Amino acid sequence: MDTIDEQIKNAPLSKEEARKQFVEKTASLNLQHTFTFDEAWEFVEHKRKQTEFQKKILRFENAVNQHPQSLENKVHQINPVKHSFADGQYIREIFNPAGLFLVTKIHNQSHPFFLMEGDMSIITEEGVNRIKAPYHGITLAGTKRIIFTHAPCKFITVHSTNSLNVEQIENEIIATSFDQVKQQLPDTELLDHLINQLEEKRA
């Protein structure tokens, strides 16, 4: 495996070389796949780009923390957080002044977010997205963002939890590394049930 990893790192195959190898090995080993070569290639390329982004955003975060104008321990003073609770929900309201570069934590759970006031640019592995209030979206598990605030912002996130202890909740919803993120496969059981109901009615 070390030899394979070294080859992938130092002399990766082109797509056509990989396709040829895929076809030859499939035939020689008499394998049957549940996916096509293109599907496998697309997945591997996505994971490669995702890993590259993760490494670079950690380097960026380290560079920001080492900068002479880094906020260091003043982050929560300059970006105050308001904590609220509802039935099984933790609501986190953050206030950001204009003109700040921020690097978020690694999110361990998927959850909704709402930009209630302001204007910000968000950098993720998908690229740069500038959003203006009012705006809402979904943060996926494993996300770590770079944010620049063009104007003062009020940003709200909502998290599912049974705890009322903020420190305990943060341990649930924040990962200390990308390897720690709890990735969940999509649950298709309800969708299968709805499809069956529609097909039964059509019959």
N, C-alpha and C positions, 0 to 999 in steps of 0.2 A: 504493500500500500504506500510506503514511503517513496518508492520509485515512481509510482503513478502520480502521487501528489507533486513530486519534484518536476515530472514531465509536464503536468498541467500548468504549473507555475512558470516554468522557464521556456517551454516550447509548446504552447497550447495548439491544438489542431484547429484548422479552419473548419467552417461549417460543412463544406463538401468532404473534407478528409474524415470528419467525424461521422458523416452520413455513410461513407464507404465502410468505415470500421463497424458501424452499427449493423449494417446489412450483412457484412461478412461474418461477424460473430453470431448474429442471430441465426444464420444458416448453418454455420459449423457446429453450433451447440444445440441446434434444433429447438430454439426458444420460441415461445409465444408471448406476445406483449398485449397489454390492455391499453397501450398508448402508441402514438406514431412517433417517428423520429422528430418531426417538427415540434410536437408537443413537448417532448423531452428537452430539445434544444432551447425552446422558449423558456421553460422552467429554469433550466440551468443558467441561462443568461440573466434572467430576472434575479436569481439568488446571487449571482456574481456581482451584479450592479448594486444590489441591496447591501451586500457585505462591504463593498468598496465605499458606499455612502456612509455606512455605520462607522467605519474606521476613520473617515475624513471628518465626520461631525464630532467625534471624540477628540480628534486632533485640534479642531477649531475651538471646542470647548476649553481644552487645556490652554490654547493660545490666549483665549479671552481671559481666563483666570490668571494668567501670568502677566497680562498687560498692566502697565502702570495705572491706567484709569479703570481697572476692574472694580466692580462694586463689592466683591468679596463677601464679607458678612453683612453688608448693608442692603442686600437684595430685598429682604422682607420689610425693611424700613421704607425703601423707595417704592416697592411693589406690595402694598399691604393686602392681606388676604382676609376675607370674611367667611366664616364657617357657619353653615345652616344645615338643619336636618329635617327630613320628612319621613314618612313610613318607609323604612328600608332604603332610604336615599340620603346621600351626602352631597350637599351643594357647596361648591367652592367658587367664590367670587373674588377675582383678582383685579386690582387697579394698577395700570401701567402708565407712567408718564410718557410723553413724546420723546422721540430721538434715542431710544434704547435698543441695543442688541441684546437679546435674551436667548439662552439655550435651555430648552425644557428638559425635564427628567424623561426617562424611558417609561412609557405607559404600559402597564401590565394587563390592563383590561380595555376593551372597546367601550366607548361611552360618548354621549352627545356633548357638543360644546356650543356656546352661544356668544357671539360678539355683540354686546348690547350698545356699546358706544365706541367710536373711534375708527381707526384706519390702520391696518398693519399688513406687512408682507410676511408670508410664511414660506420657509424653505424646507422641503422634505425631499425624499428620494424621487418624488414625482416631478420636482422642479419648483419654480417660484410661483406662488399664488397670492395676489394682493386682494384683500377682502376689506369691505367697509360695512359698518353697522347700518341696519340690522342684518345679521348673517348667522346661519347655524349650519352645523355639519356633524360628522361622526369621526372621532379619533379612533383609529384601529390599534389593537394591541401591538406593541413593538415599535410604535411611533416615537421618534425623538425629533423635535423641530428646532430650527433657528428662526427667531422672530425679530423683525424690526418694526418699531412703532412709529408711524408717520404722524400720529396725533395721540392725545391721551386716550386710553382704552379701558373699557370694563369688559372682562372676559369671564364667562361662567362655564363651569363644567359640572356634570351630574354623574354620580357614581352609585352603583348598587352595592349596598353593604348592610349588615345587621348591627354594626358597631356604632357607638357614639363617641369613641375615643379617636381623636384626630391622628395621633401618632400611630395607633394600630391600623387605622384606615390607610394611611400613607404607606405603611408596610405592605398592605394588600394591593394597592393600586399603582405603586411605583416599583419598577424593577431596578436592581443595582447594576445589571448588565443585560445585553441583548440575549445572552444564553439563558437567562432566567425567565424570559417572557413565556407566559403560558399561552401557547397558540391553540386555538380551538377550531376543530373542523366544523364546517357548516352543518346544521341539523336539517336534513331534508325530509324527515318523517312527516311533518305537517304538510309540506308541499306535495308529497306523494299521496297523502290522504285527500287533499283538495282535487288533485288531478283525477284520482279514482272516482270521486263524486261527480265531477264534470263528465267523465267518460261514461259513467252509468246512466246519467240523465240523457246524454246524447243517444245512447243505445235504446 
